[in-house]
Amino acid sequence: MDLGERSAATLADVAGRAGVSQATASRVLNGNGRRRVGAEMRKRVRAAADELDYSPNAQAQAMARGTTATLGLIVHDIVDPYFSMIAAGVVDAAAERGLLVTMASTQRDPAAELRHVELLRQARAQAVVLAGSRLDDPDLLDPMRSALRAVLRAGGRVACIGQDVLGVSTVVVENRLAAATLATALHAQGYRRFAVLAGPPGHLTSRDRTEGFCYGLSGYGAEPAPSYVLACAFTREGGYEAVRRLLADSGGVPPVDCIFAANDVMALGALEALEEAGLSVPGSVGLAGFDDIVSLRDVRPGITTVRLPLTEMGSAVVGLALDGEPGTVARTPVRGEIVLRDSTARSGGTAV
């Protein structure tokens, strides 16, 4: 009988061909049960499966193992190069483990993020990875902690990239230290009057970077005035609008000699606003960002920033999710690298 012409081979067909029980065939092919199957019997079952062109049923495997061969990645905005670079690392690392990545974008909506986590739990994803900053709000943090605990109870794994505030293994960027180091480097280049595009209030990543930057300047008495620490969306549009406000309040003349944006996409928006106002970078004002997203490669002048190994961070978070002992929580710190470029070069010099 040609099973391929009539219907797909079933586990029962494989068991019959191999001369074993269906339970034994399931243990070999689906990883079901704790009893070990002898080498000769495993060989017979796999040979029968090959002869019949048997393809394991994903739902059956999920029932047997408690999870599917998928990894769920949840990001805030896939259009943002920060997240797309992390996603590339996650996809590569998952593929090496034979896992398919299911990716969802929340559009920075905490409620959507919670829904995605629950859907991945229901779908029995082998792991759930969150990439993105948290908001300093117990009404948002507590439900997410509960949702992630539910994933763990169901047999899944969890890890995140961001702040170590969810009680799960986390790749943590040392934002304060890196921003303080950048501030010191800019002060050493001769900058003394700073504005900060600080992102939205309560956004932990932007807050850490803003506070670290201001702390780095405080030792020189050069921390920015409160009116020059500008709240804005953590987006290109946010940086653009913040610089327009800064210039409007000062009659179109930059009231500072350097602007620090708490991420690179805000820095790109700031650059656009400065160019529209007829101001040059760094001639009229210096400009620096944070992350070193791939988009900076196409921008002139090159923008000074803090380089994060974003793709490697994506690979690392997969390892954190899958390699640790169940129930353990690990922390992988990431230090940024200061990259000085032309956007902050002084006296006609060129930064590398």
N, C-alpha and C positions, 0 to 999 in steps of 0.2 A: 504493500500500500504506500502510495506517495502522499505523505502527510502534508507536504508543502502545497499540493494542489487542492486539498480539501480544507485543511484548517491548520493553524499554527500548532506545533507540538506543545504538549502540556507537560507538567512535572510528572504526572502519572505515566505518560508515554515514556519518558526517560527512565523512570523507575522500572517499568516493565521490560524495556530493552536491556537494562543493566542487570536485571534479576535481583533487585533490592527493594526494600520497602520505600513507600513514598516519603516517609519521615527521614530515612537515610539519604535519599536523593536531595531532600530539602536542606539537610545539614551540610551536604557538600556544596550545593549550588547557591543556596540563599544564606548560609551562615546561621542556620536555625539550630538551636539547642546547644547544650554544653558537652555532650558526649563526643569523643573524638572518633573519627572514622578512619579505619586502616588504609594504608597507602594503596593496596591492591584494589580495594573497593572504591576509593576515590578515583582511581585511574579508570575503572569500569564505568562509573557514573559520568565522568567528564567525556569519555569516548562516546558514550551513548548520546550525550547532549550534542556533541559535535556532529554525529551521524544524522541526528534528527533536526539539526539546525535550531536547537532550542534556545530561545531568548528568555532569560528570567523576567518574570513579571515584577515591575517596579513596586506595585502596591504590595505584592506578596513579600518582597524583600523588606519593605518598610515595616510590615507587620512582624517579620522575623527579627529584624535588627532594632526596631524602634525608631529608625530614621531612614530617610532617603539619601541617595548619593548627590545631594545638592547642598550648596552653601548660599545662604541669603545675605546679600550685602545691601545695607541701607545707607544712603548718602543724602545730604541736604539738597544738593543741586548738581546734577551730572554735567550741566553746561559749564560749571566752574572748573577750570583746569586743575585746581587743587584736588578736587574729588576724582576727576577723570584719571589723573596720574596715580592716585591711590588705587583706584579700581583696576588699573592695568596690572599693578603688583598683585592684587588679590586674585585676579583671573589666572595669572601665570602660576601662582603658588597652588591654587585649587586644582588646576589642570594636572599638575605634577602628581596630585593625589587621586586623580580620577574622579574629581567632583565637578559638577556643573554649577556655575554661578547664576543665581537669580538676583537681579539688581532692581532696586526700587529707589526712586527719588522722592523726598518728602516736600520739596519746595519750601523748606524751612518751617514746616507746619508740625508742631509737636504731636498733635492729635493724629496726623497721618502717620507719623513715625510709630506711634503705639499700635495703630491698625496693622501696619506692615509686620511688626514683630508678632502680633497675634496670628496673622495669616501664615507666617512662616512656621510658627509652632503647630498650627493645625495641619500644615502640609508636611510635618515631621522632617523639616530641614535638619541636616546633620549638624550644621552650625549657623549661628546668626552673628554677623559682624556689623557693628555700627561705626560709621565714620562721621565725625562732626562734633562741634562744640556743644556744650550744655548751657542752658539758661539757669541762673541762680534763683530757682523758684521751686520750693518743696512740692508745690502742687503739680509740678511737671516731673520732678526727679523721682518722687515716691512711686507714682504709677509705673514709670519705666523700670524701676528696680523690681517691682512686683511682676511685671511682664517678663523680665529676663529670668527671674527665679522660676517662673512657670515653664519657660523653655528648658531650663536645667532639670527640673523635676521630670519633664517628659523625655529625658535622655539626650537632649541636644546639648551643644556646646555654644559658648558665648564669649566674645571678646570685642573690644572697641578701641578706636583711635580717638583720643581727646583727653578730657579730664578724668582723673581717677576718683570718680564720685558715684559710680553705679554699683560698686561691689563686685565687679567682674574683672578678669584679666584685661590690662589696658596698655596700649602703646601711648606713652605720655611725652609730649613735646615740652621741653624745658623753656617755656615761653618767656618767663620773667628774666631768666639768666641771659637768654639770647638777645632779648630786647635791650637789656642793660648794657650788654657788650657792644651792641650796635650804637647805642647812645654815646658810649665812651669813644668809639671809633670816629663818629661824626664830630664830636667835640675836638678830638685831636686834629681833625682836618680844618678847624678854625670856625666852625659854626657855633653861634652863641644864642640865637633867638629862634625858638622852635614852636611849631604848631603840630598837633597830633590829631589825625583822623581816627577817632577812638572806637568806631563801631557803635552798636546799640547798647544801651544800658542793660546790665544784667547778663550780657553775653560773656561767658567765662574766658574764652580765648582772647577776645579783644581787651577785656579788662586786665588779664594777666600781662599782655603785651604792653598796654598803655602804662600800667603801674610799673612794670620793669623798666621801661624806657625813661619814665620820669625819675625813678629811683637812680638810674645810671647817671642822670644829669644833676641830681641833687648834690652830689659831692663837689660839683663845680659851681654851685649856685646858679645853674642855668636851666632849672626845670621850667617848663612853659607855664605862663599865666593860665588860671582856670578858664578864662574866656577863649583861649587858644587850644583847649582840649575839646574837640568838636564831636558830639554824638552824631552818628549817621548810620545808615544801613551798611551791612557788611558786604557790600557789592560795589561793582564799578559805578553804578548810578549814585550810590551813597557817597563815594569819594568825589565824584563830579559835583554833586550838589553842595557838599561841605566846602569845597574850595571856592565855589561861586559865592557862598555866603561870606566866607572869610574875606574875599576881595571886595564884595559889596560893602561890607562894614568898614573897610579901610580906604574907600574911594578908589579902588582899582589898583592900588599899590600894595604889594605884599608887605604885611606888617612884621614878617619874620624872615629869617634867611634860610630856613630849612623846614620842610614838611615831612613828617613821618606818618605813613599810613599803616595801620595795624595788619593789613594784608596787601598782597600785590594787586588784586583786582581793584581795590580802592585806589591804589597808587596809579593804576592806568586811568581811572576816571579823573583823578587829580591832574594828571598830565594833560588830558584832553581839555579840561577847564582852563588850565594855565595857557595852553597854546591858543585857545579861542580868545583869551584876553590879551593876546599879543605879548605874552611873557615867555622868556626862554628859560630852559632848564639845562645847566645850573646857573646861567648868567644872571637871571633875576632872582631865582630861589632854588635851593637844592631840594631833592626829592628822594625818599627812601621808602621801601616796602618791607614785606616779610613773606616768605615761602619759597621764592624762586620758581614760580610756575613756568611752564614751557612757553607760554605766550610772551614772556619777556625777551625771548631770543629775537623776536621780530620788531622790537621797539628801539627807536633811537631818540634821545640818547639811552644807552643801556642804564637800567635802573638799579641802584644800590639796594641790596636786600639781605635777608637772612635765608640761606639755602637750607631747605629740609630735604632729606632723601625720601621723597614722597612715594615713589614706586617701591623702594625697599621697605618702607613702613607698611605698605599694603601686603607685601609678602610676610613680614614679621607678624602681623596681626592674625594671619591664617595659622601660623605656627602656634601662637598663643592660644588660639581657640581649640586647636585639635591635639596638641602634643602634651599638654599638662595633664596631671592626674585629675579625674573628676572631683569637683569640690574645692580645688585649690585656686588661689588667685595670685597671678603674677603681674609684675609691673616692668615694662621695658622702657627706660628713659631714652629720649632722642635729643641730642644737642644740635643746635643750629650752627651753621658756618657763615661768618660774615663775608659778604662779597661786595667789595667796593667797586662801583662802576662810574661811568661818566656823569650820571645825574647828580653826583655830589663832588665831582672834581673841582678843585679850587685853583685859581690863578692860571687857568689854561692847561693845567695838568690833566693827565688821563689816568683813571683808575683801572685796574685789571680785575 
